[in-house]
Amino acid sequence: MSVESNAQVPMINEEYENSSKRPKTTSKVWDFFEKLPAHSGNSKAICKICRRVYTAKTTSGTSHLRRHVEACLKKGNHDANQLKIGACSKRANNDVDHHTISHDTLTEVTTSIKSSELDVDEVHRAIATMIVVDGQPFKTVEDTGFRHLMAVAYPECQMLSRQNIKKDIISIYMKEKENIRELLATCPGRICLACSTWKSNTDDHYNCVTAHFIDHEWRLQKRVLRFKLIAPPYDGLSIGDEIALCMVQWNIEHKVFSITLDNLSSDHCVVAMLKSRLDTKKYLPCKGAFFHVGCFAHLLNLFVEAGFSLITDVIGKLRLGIKYVKQSPHRKRNFYIVAKSLNLDTQKKLCLDSPTRWNFTYDMLEVALSYKNAFLYLGEQDINFKHKLLEDEWEKVSLLCKFLKAFFEVTRILSGSRYPTSNLYFKWVWKVYSRLLDMVRGPENFLTSMVKEMESKFRQYWSDYSLILSCAAVLDPRYKVKFVEYCYTKLYGNDAQQYVGTVINTLYCLFDEYMQNSSLSGGAGFSVVATNVSNDREDIDGFEDYETFQSARFRTQVEKSQLDLYLEEPSHDLNSEIDILEFWSLCSVRYPALSRMARDVLTIPVSTISSENAFVMGSQVISPYCSSLKSKTIQALVCLQDWMQAYDRTRSSGQLESKNEDDSSSSSNDDYDY
């Protein structure tokens, strides 16, 4: 845009006075800038969008003006304030006798666009959220690329340092911690804990305590409450003390229903200590019958690792053979052509495994096994193929895949749900146990000795926790007592009834306690209360207690509890899809006390491993970046990441809720410990 104007512009610079022609400004940036009169040889230009003044010397070029235009347009201020800028442009031209715009003009324009500017505090919180959720190091905000991004996207934002971003993160953590404390205090049911051990790359051990509970809307929730570095020795007493301290600090001792542990040798000491502490205060229902559960996922992964270790060399040869085929497009194309000619299904393609996730190794073995004949053909026709498997090696792969199939299916189904409720586990734990028994009773093979050892460990797990799993299964309308009875009969034959009887008695014992603690009178059932009828006439016929006998007999027929009525209802189809939490939410009116009991039993986690890590072998590991931080900072990052992801999953607010509080509150003395 030309700098000429109808208004009289006094020229101060001698060069412009003596020049017959003004230099042409052809750059497109002049569509957004207006030149001001030169003063002492310093030419200036004012942005038509935000009214900022920049140097406009011919020797300086226009790159700095172009960068400013791009930043201004990206902020979008020109759309909202076009009319205001147009009204102010005339006043700017009238002030050309000065090398800057008057203070009043700048104030008016700045005020007009202030409402459309980003909130700096919100930007800082968004950056802190990105660092936490994505697991980025604090120094990210000091990286050249990030600073360039911020300079382009939001030039007015002050550049952050790693100390600034850490302070912001700790501030958010402290505020969210209070929100979680209130959430736990107001949740309608009991809280089930899961305790797992993490390791760092420096072999430091961290104790992670997670709370599982069902909220008012019958959604299963989990929150990491504690992620604490523990000092050696890593014995049961130190772990038990950490968990007890966590319960006290979060004020949830009276609400704890169960705890799930990692199947370590120290578990018995931890359980005995915590159970004694809570039972003394009479916090545990049913004398703690539901208090302790071992991690099922850890047990499965132990079996898988043991199976893979038996054919490590075979797996290595097969992996190299698959690489040989996939590395050459020509060989790969010919391989699938041969497979089709051999009438093999080529829908699934050859794949390689991952050293950390055993489901990838299982997939690699299973797919390779389906191409067995194609590999045999390749071994005969290609003299460069050095990774041939012998027939007995293929047989080992086949046996191992059959053995692991049940484990794979169980883990896949349980990991398909973000937080599986406890009713799902009985069916699959029983299925794995039955598979192990079949292998032990079957013909001898290279897996037999390993399977026998694993079967004894699984028998112990089943003995310890099948009662809890059975009670949870009975509360599933598809299973109830008949399915549990069927499974026990398959295992124990005629002795199954005593196990089923124990399950039923335990359920009724727990239900009676919920009825005693309930303010309701009995829900769906009704009771008949005997009344004493006075009779002045002397009882001389010998039948004075007949009415008492009759009313008692009548009561036994009609006084059915909510649990009685639920068990008498027809079961749903065994293979039907059902949302168990929605089912009990709908039943909460008809069976109020029973639904409260079901909510607590279904909350019990049968795994300390999150669903997304169900296939990961080995200990859960902290990133090298986190390992270098202070223990309190690591706890803040791990907990806050979990809380942010939980809010996103439940869509409770769509984004991390932030309160309009002064950031100075984050500079309390407690924060300096991080």
Disulfide bonds with the S-S distance in Angstrom:
none
